[in-house]
């Protein structure tokens, strides 16, 4: 079954779905979309026994992704307990409870809101369209007395025969509520990771802009200091000339006074011209700095474009070979801590080869610096608190954070209670011994 906006738009038997996966037929209405699908196992009364909620993408021709390889049968047989859909609690595999960890990103969580419940939609469709798809109901099959997925908590021991139906119903209701809460928490964590990743990107952009403005300010400040020194030197020259002129005036009398006044007027005129010239030079220098920054930015953009164009030309043959291999059914998978097994398309090979860690960081919804800090902590989880006169790291073992977007630099890799200046923490020792 395929979902769109909490309703089922298309349903088929598993054999027809395998024909779509093999590329024998396409689904034009799913072109350029990533669809939410549901793999259902039903019993003879058309009641759901197991449910796997998966994601699958389609290209512009409506053909299924050739690299898609989720083991639906295995996930259905090993899924966790789900809600009761008429034949006891089902086996459910979704993003919140996935029996195979590296397939978690390829699953989705159901909606259990009133009026938009995906489980109700599946149950109603099986009831309406099951016979039309060739599923026949076995009327002679007796209804199950004990649900197959009930746990020991759900079946209270009231005696040696049957459990209390009211307590079983309450246990199922509590289990469905726990599943709904877990689903909501998973969605909230994913949204928080997206927001945290966007905030880190904004902070990096603002820091880069601030460094550029500070560099320009330092350049202008140094130029202003040089002009001030030049102006001070000219003032000293004027003072010296005035002092010499006064001495000459005292010696030569009135003629000297006339010549001094004339010289003073000429000197003041020269000073005004020099002051105006220096002001023009200062303005032109400032304009040159601004034009130089714009020119440097444009040249960097041109260099990046030329590098990208050169890379595209040099990698054209390689990309054709990769696309040919991809069309033959080969897929490229890399493993990175925190991201798990990552499927790499032919159009992503160049980006991955240029910076594998940045590629893995994007898959984990963190920045590259954040991922590198987490990777150092993941490979060697020790306390980084500086101790002693040489400010060396503490080096004591700390609890390792396994998820990159849950790692906080300066907090997750520090344990103040393990430093010599603090008391020891027995709880941390017990956890590390247990691990």
C-alpha positions as CSV (number, residue, x, y, z in Angstrom):
1,X,0.0,0.0,0.0
2,X,1.2,3.5,-0.8
3,X,0.2,6.6,1.3
4,X,-0.2,10.3,0.4
5,X,-1.5,12.8,3.0
6,X,-2.7,10.0,5.5
7,X,-4.7,8.2,2.9
8,X,-4.0,5.2,0.7
9,X,-3.7,6.0,-3.0
10,X,-2.6,2.7,-4.4
11,X,-2.6,-1.0,-3.3
12,X,-1.3,-4.1,-4.9
13,X,-0.1,-7.7,-4.2
14,X,3.6,-8.3,-3.4
15,X,4.2,-10.0,-6.8
16,X,3.1,-6.8,-8.6
17,X,5.4,-4.7,-6.3
18,X,8.3,-7.0,-7.2
19,X,7.6,-6.3,-10.9
20,X,8.0,-2.6,-10.1
21,X,11.3,-3.2,-8.3
22,X,12.6,-5.3,-11.2
23,X,12.0,-2.4,-13.6
24,X,9.4,-4.3,-15.6
25,X,6.7,-1.6,-15.1
26,X,6.6,1.9,-13.8
27,X,4.2,4.0,-11.8
28,X,3.8,7.4,-13.6
29,X,1.7,9.0,-10.8
30,X,4.8,8.5,-8.5
31,X,7.3,10.2,-10.8
32,X,9.9,12.4,-9.0
33,X,8.4,11.5,-5.6
34,X,9.5,9.7,-2.5
35,X,6.5,7.6,-1.5
36,X,5.5,6.2,1.9
37,X,4.7,2.5,1.5
38,X,3.4,-0.2,3.8
39,X,4.1,-4.0,3.5
40,X,1.3,-6.0,5.2
41,X,1.1,-9.7,6.1
42,X,-2.6,-10.8,6.7
43,X,-4.2,-14.0,8.0
44,X,-7.1,-16.0,6.5
45,X,-9.6,-13.5,7.9
46,X,-7.8,-10.5,6.2
47,X,-6.6,-9.3,9.6
48,X,-3.1,-7.7,9.7
49,X,-0.4,-9.8,11.4
50,X,2.7,-7.7,10.5
51,X,3.3,-4.2,9.1
52,X,6.5,-2.6,7.7
53,X,6.4,1.1,6.9
54,X,9.1,1.9,4.3
55,X,10.2,4.8,2.0
56,X,10.9,4.3,-1.7
57,X,11.8,6.9,-4.4
58,X,10.8,7.0,-8.1
59,X,12.6,8.8,-11.0
60,X,11.1,11.2,-13.6
61,X,9.8,8.2,-15.6
62,X,8.0,6.6,-12.5
63,X,10.6,3.8,-12.3
64,X,11.6,2.6,-8.8
65,X,15.0,3.3,-7.3
66,X,17.4,0.5,-8.5
67,X,19.4,0.8,-5.3
68,X,16.4,0.1,-3.0
69,X,17.0,-3.1,-1.0
70,X,15.0,-3.2,2.2
71,X,14.3,-6.8,3.5
72,X,10.6,-6.4,4.0
73,X,10.0,-10.1,5.0
74,X,12.8,-10.0,7.6
75,X,11.6,-6.8,9.1
76,X,8.0,-8.0,9.2
77,X,9.1,-11.2,11.0
78,X,11.3,-9.5,13.6
79,X,9.3,-6.2,14.1
80,X,8.4,-5.0,17.6
81,X,4.9,-5.2,19.1
82,X,2.3,-2.8,17.6
83,X,-1.4,-2.0,18.1
84,X,-4.2,-4.5,17.9
85,X,-5.8,-4.5,14.4
86,X,-8.4,-7.2,15.0
87,X,-6.2,-10.3,15.5
88,X,-4.1,-9.3,18.5
89,X,-1.1,-7.0,18.5
90,X,0.8,-6.9,15.2
91,X,4.5,-7.0,14.5
92,X,5.4,-3.4,13.6
93,X,8.7,-2.2,11.9
94,X,8.9,1.6,11.6
95,X,11.5,4.4,12.2
96,X,10.9,4.4,15.9
97,X,11.3,0.6,16.3
98,X,13.5,-0.9,13.6
99,X,15.0,-4.4,14.2
100,X,17.9,-3.6,11.7
101,X,19.6,-0.3,12.7
102,X,21.0,0.7,9.3
103,X,17.5,0.6,7.7
104,X,16.0,3.0,10.2
105,X,16.4,6.1,7.9
106,X,14.5,4.3,5.1
107,X,11.4,3.8,7.3
108,X,8.8,6.2,8.5
109,X,6.6,6.6,11.6
110,X,2.8,6.2,11.4
111,X,0.2,8.8,12.4
112,X,-2.1,7.8,15.2
113,X,-4.1,11.0,15.4
114,X,-7.9,10.8,15.5
115,X,-9.3,11.1,12.0
116,X,-5.9,10.5,10.4
117,X,-4.9,7.1,11.8
118,X,-2.8,5.1,9.3
119,X,-3.6,1.8,11.0
120,X,-7.3,2.4,10.6
121,X,-6.8,3.3,6.9
122,X,-4.9,-0.1,6.4
123,X,-7.6,-2.1,8.2
124,X,-10.5,-0.4,6.3
125,X,-8.8,-0.9,2.9
126,X,-8.2,-4.6,3.5
127,X,-11.8,-5.0,4.5
128,X,-13.0,-3.1,1.3
129,X,-10.5,-4.1,-1.4
130,X,-9.1,-7.4,-0.1
131,X,-11.5,-9.6,-2.2
132,X,-11.0,-7.4,-5.3
133,X,-7.2,-8.0,-5.1
134,X,-7.7,-11.8,-5.0
135,X,-7.5,-12.2,-1.2
136,X,-10.1,-14.7,-0.1
137,X,-11.4,-14.9,3.5
138,X,-11.4,-18.3,5.2
139,X,-14.8,-18.4,6.9
140,X,-14.0,-21.7,8.6
141,X,-10.9,-20.3,10.4
142,X,-11.7,-19.8,14.1
143,X,-10.9,-16.5,15.7
144,X,-7.7,-16.4,17.7
145,X,-8.3,-16.8,21.5
146,X,-4.9,-15.5,22.7
147,X,-3.2,-12.7,20.6
148,X,0.2,-14.0,19.2
149,X,2.2,-10.9,20.1
150,X,1.0,-10.5,23.8
151,X,3.9,-10.1,26.2
152,X,4.0,-11.3,29.8
153,X,3.1,-7.8,31.0
154,X,-0.1,-7.8,28.8
155,X,-1.4,-11.3,30.0
156,X,-1.9,-11.2,33.8
157,X,-1.9,-14.6,35.6
158,X,-5.4,-14.7,37.0
159,X,-5.5,-18.5,36.8
160,X,-4.5,-21.4,34.7
161,X,-7.1,-20.7,31.9
162,X,-7.8,-17.3,30.2
163,X,-6.6,-13.8,31.2
164,X,-8.9,-11.0,32.3
165,X,-10.2,-9.4,29.0
166,X,-10.4,-6.0,30.7
167,X,-6.8,-6.1,31.8
168,X,-5.7,-7.3,28.4
169,X,-7.5,-4.4,26.7
170,X,-5.9,-1.9,29.1
171,X,-2.5,-3.4,28.5
172,X,-3.0,-3.1,24.7
173,X,-4.2,0.5,25.1
174,X,-1.1,1.4,27.2
175,X,1.2,-0.2,24.6
176,X,-0.5,1.8,21.8
177,X,-0.1,5.0,23.8
178,X,3.6,4.2,24.4
179,X,4.1,3.6,20.6
180,X,2.4,6.9,19.9
181,X,4.5,8.8,22.4
182,X,7.7,7.2,21.1
183,X,6.7,8.2,17.5
184,X,6.1,11.8,18.5
185,X,9.4,11.9,20.4
186,X,11.3,10.6,17.3
187,X,9.7,13.2,15.1
188,X,10.5,16.0,17.6
189,X,14.2,14.8,17.8
190,X,14.5,14.9,14.0
191,X,13.0,18.4,13.9
192,X,15.4,19.6,16.6
193,X,18.4,18.1,14.7
194,X,17.3,20.0,11.6
195,X,17.0,23.3,13.5
196,X,20.3,22.8,15.2
197,X,22.0,22.1,11.9
198,X,20.5,25.3,10.3
199,X,21.6,27.3,13.4
200,X,25.2,26.0,13.1
201,X,25.3,27.0,9.4
202,X,24.0,30.5,10.2
203,X,26.7,30.9,12.9
204,X,29.5,29.9,10.5
205,X,28.3,32.4,7.9
206,X,28.0,35.2,10.5
207,X,31.5,34.4,11.8
208,X,33.0,34.5,8.3
209,X,31.3,37.9,7.6
210,X,32.5,39.3,11.0
211,X,36.2,38.3,10.3
212,X,36.0,40.0,6.9
213,X,34.6,43.2,8.4
214,X,37.3,43.2,11.1
215,X,40.1,42.7,8.5
216,X,38.8,45.7,6.6
217,X,38.6,47.8,9.8
218,X,42.2,46.9,10.7
219,X,43.4,47.9,7.2
220,X,41.6,51.3,7.3
221,X,42.8,51.9,10.8
222,X,46.5,51.3,9.8
223,X,46.1,53.7,6.8
224,X,44.5,56.3,9.0
225,X,47.4,56.1,11.5
226,X,49.9,56.5,8.7
227,X,48.1,59.6,7.4
228,X,48.0,61.1,11.0
229,X,51.7,60.6,11.3
230,X,52.2,62.4,7.9
231,X,50.0,65.2,9.0
232,X,51.9,65.5,12.3
233,X,55.2,65.7,10.4
234,X,53.9,68.5,8.3
235,X,52.7,70.4,11.3
236,X,56.2,70.1,12.8
237,X,57.7,71.5,9.6
238,X,55.3,74.4,9.7
239,X,56.2,75.2,13.3
240,X,59.9,75.1,12.5
241,X,59.4,77.4,9.5
242,X,57.5,79.9,11.6
243,X,60.2,79.9,14.2
244,X,62.9,80.5,11.6
245,X,60.8,83.3,10.1
246,X,60.4,85.0,13.4
247,X,64.1,85.1,13.9
248,X,64.7,86.5,10.4
249,X,62.0,89.2,11.1
250,X,63.8,90.3,14.2
251,X,67.0,90.7,12.2
252,X,65.7,92.2,8.9
253,X,63.0,94.5,10.2
254,X,60.0,95.7,8.1
255,X,61.1,94.1,4.8
256,X,61.4,90.8,6.5
257,X,58.0,91.3,8.0
258,X,56.5,91.8,4.6
259,X,58.3,88.9,3.2
260,X,57.2,86.8,6.2
261,X,53.6,87.7,5.7
262,X,53.8,86.8,2.0
263,X,55.5,83.6,2.8
264,X,53.0,82.7,5.5
265,X,50.1,83.3,3.1
266,X,51.8,81.1,0.5
267,X,52.5,78.5,3.1
268,X,48.9,78.4,4.4
269,X,47.7,78.1,0.8
270,X,50.1,75.2,0.3
271,X,48.9,73.6,3.5
272,X,45.3,73.9,2.4
273,X,46.2,72.3,-1.0
274,X,48.2,69.6,0.8
275,X,45.4,69.0,3.2
276,X,42.9,68.7,0.4
277,X,45.2,66.4,-1.6
278,X,45.6,64.1,1.5
279,X,41.9,64.1,2.0
280,X,41.4,63.1,-1.7
281,X,44.1,60.4,-1.3
282,X,42.5,59.0,1.8
283,X,39.1,58.9,0.0
284,X,40.7,57.2,-3.0
285,X,42.5,54.7,-0.8
286,X,39.2,53.8,0.9
287,X,37.5,53.4,-2.5
288,X,40.5,51.2,-3.7
289,X,40.1,49.0,-0.6
290,X,36.4,48.5,-1.3
291,X,37.0,47.9,-5.0
292,X,39.8,45.5,-4.2
293,X,37.5,43.5,-1.9
294,X,34.9,43.3,-4.6
295,X,37.5,42.3,-7.1
296,X,38.9,39.6,-4.8
297,X,35.5,38.2,-4.2
298,X,34.7,38.2,-8.0
299,X,38.1,36.5,-8.7
300,X,37.5,33.9,-6.1
301,X,34.1,33.2,-7.6
302,X,35.6,32.9,-11.1
303,X,38.4,30.6,-9.8
304,X,35.7,28.4,-8.1
305,X,33.7,28.3,-11.3
306,X,36.8,27.4,-13.4
307,X,37.7,24.7,-10.9
308,X,34.2,23.3,-11.0
309,X,34.2,23.5,-14.8
310,X,37.6,21.8,-15.0
311,X,36.4,19.1,-12.5
312,X,33.3,18.5,-14.6
313,X,35.3,18.2,-17.8
314,X,37.9,15.9,-16.1
315,X,35.3,13.8,-14.4
316,X,32.9,13.5,-17.4
317,X,34.4,10.2,-18.5
318,X,34.4,8.9,-14.9
319,X,30.8,9.9,-14.3
320,X,29.7,8.1,-17.5
321,X,31.5,5.0,-16.3
322,X,29.8,5.3,-12.9
323,X,26.4,5.9,-14.4
324,X,26.9,2.9,-16.6
325,X,27.8,0.7,-13.6
326,X,24.8,2.1,-11.7
327,X,22.5,1.3,-14.6
328,X,23.9,-2.3,-14.4
329,X,22.6,-2.6,-10.8
330,X,25.8,-1.8,-8.9
331,X,25.5,0.6,-5.9
332,X,28.2,2.3,-3.9
333,X,27.9,2.1,-0.1
334,X,30.3,3.6,2.4
335,X,30.4,3.2,6.1
336,X,30.9,6.1,8.5
337,X,30.5,6.1,12.3
338,X,27.3,7.8,13.3
339,X,25.9,7.7,9.8
340,X,26.2,3.9,9.3
341,X,26.1,2.5,5.8
342,X,25.5,5.4,3.3
343,X,24.3,4.8,-0.2
344,X,26.2,7.0,-2.7
345,X,24.7,7.8,-6.1
346,X,26.8,8.3,-9.2
347,X,26.1,12.1,-9.2
348,X,27.4,12.2,-5.5
349,X,30.7,10.4,-6.1
350,X,32.7,13.6,-6.8
351,X,31.4,15.3,-3.7
352,X,32.1,12.3,-1.6
353,X,35.7,11.9,-3.0
354,X,36.4,15.6,-2.4
355,X,35.5,15.5,1.3
356,X,34.1,12.2,2.8
357,X,33.8,13.6,6.3
358,X,31.7,16.6,5.1
359,X,29.5,14.1,3.2
360,X,29.0,12.0,6.3
361,X,28.4,15.1,8.4
362,X,25.5,16.1,6.1
363,X,24.0,12.7,6.5
364,X,24.2,13.1,10.3
365,X,22.6,16.6,10.1
366,X,25.7,18.3,11.7
367,X,28.5,20.5,10.5
368,X,31.9,19.1,9.5
369,X,33.7,20.6,12.5
370,X,31.0,19.2,14.8
371,X,31.3,15.8,13.2
372,X,35.2,15.8,13.5
373,X,34.9,16.7,17.2
374,X,32.4,13.9,17.8
375,X,34.5,11.4,15.8
376,X,37.6,12.2,18.0
377,X,35.4,11.6,21.1
378,X,33.8,8.4,19.6
379,X,37.2,6.9,18.8
380,X,38.7,7.9,22.2
381,X,36.1,8.9,24.8
382,X,38.3,10.5,27.4
383,X,37.9,13.7,29.6
384,X,39.3,16.8,27.9
385,X,39.4,19.0,31.0
386,X,42.8,20.8,31.3
387,X,44.6,20.0,34.6
388,X,48.0,20.7,36.0
389,X,50.4,23.5,35.2
390,X,51.0,22.3,31.7
391,X,47.2,22.3,31.0
392,X,47.2,18.7,29.7
393,X,43.9,16.9,29.2
394,X,42.6,14.8,32.1
395,X,42.5,11.6,30.0
396,X,40.0,9.8,32.2
397,X,37.4,7.6,30.6
398,X,33.9,9.2,30.0
399,X,30.6,7.8,28.7
400,X,30.7,7.8,24.9
401,X,27.9,9.6,23.0
402,X,27.0,7.3,20.0
403,X,24.8,9.8,18.1
404,X,26.6,12.9,16.5
405,X,23.7,15.3,16.8
406,X,23.5,14.5,20.5
407,X,27.1,15.3,21.1
408,X,27.9,18.7,22.7
409,X,31.6,19.9,22.4
410,X,33.0,20.9,25.8
411,X,30.2,19.1,27.7
412,X,29.9,15.5,26.4
413,X,33.7,15.1,26.3
414,X,34.4,16.6,29.8
415,X,33.9,15.0,33.2
416,X,34.8,17.5,36.0
417,X,34.2,14.9,38.7
418,X,37.0,12.8,37.4
419,X,39.7,15.6,37.6
420,X,42.2,15.8,40.5
421,X,40.6,19.0,41.8
422,X,37.1,17.4,42.2
423,X,35.8,14.4,44.1
424,X,35.5,11.0,42.3
425,X,32.2,10.0,40.9
426,X,31.3,6.3,41.8
427,X,28.3,6.3,39.4
428,X,30.6,7.0,36.4
429,X,32.9,4.2,37.5
430,X,30.0,1.7,37.7
431,X,28.8,2.7,34.2
432,X,32.3,2.4,32.7
433,X,32.8,-1.0,34.3
434,X,29.5,-2.2,33.0
435,X,30.3,-1.1,29.5
